[in-house]
Amino acid sequence: MSELLTHLDELIVEVAALESALQAEFEAIKAQDLDQLDAIQKTKEQLLHTLSDGRFERTATLVQQHVDDLPAGLPEKWQQLKESTQASQTHLKRNELVIQRKLAVLREALQAIYQTNAPQSQQLYNRTGKLTGQSGRS
């Protein structure tokens, strides 16, 4: 049972670190600080890798197996871990949506620039030195 408490405490600390990294990522995205965002990405990837090692699933299995004889405080810690994990998932989705929106805006801006420049690149001069391809001018 002490193993279960140890796993829970470790997971709570790691999920809290992930929440902190996700909040810092959000702030870096808002500020468009790419250097900060790159540094946070490395930390976030390490935390996600660490959390994906199966301990969460093993801990959930242990909690379910011993649901009738859980030590004092364990149900509260388990609930705290579940809530923190859900909050992290929400923050991860939020950050993903913000990045997707920013990319969409950039794509639209690039497309507008390309479309604005495209007709100019198709303009040609005729023998008299006047531009062709424009309405009213040939």
C-alpha positions, 0 to 999 in steps of 0.5 A: 500500500505504501507503493501506491501512495508513493506512486500517487505522490510522484504522479501528482508532482509530475502532473503539476509540473506538466500543468506549469509547463502548459501554462508557460507554453500558453504565455509563450504562444501569446507573447509569440516568444519562439525561443521560450516556446522551444525551451518549454517544448523540450520540458513538456515532451520529457514530462509527457514521456515520463507520464506515459510510462504506465505508472498511471494505469498501474496506480489506477489498477491498484486503486480499483483492486483495493478500493475497500481498504484504501489508506486514509487520504488516498481517495483524496489524492487520487481525486486530486490526480484525476482533476489535475490530469483533466486540467492538463488535458484541457490546457493541452487542447487549448494550446493546440487550438491557439497554435492552430488559429495562429497558423491559420491566420499566417496561412491567410496572410501569406495567401493574401500576399501571394494573391496580391503579388500574383497579378503584378507578376503577370503584367507585361510591357507591350512594344510601346512600353505600356503595361498590358494585362491591366484593365483600361491599359493595353 
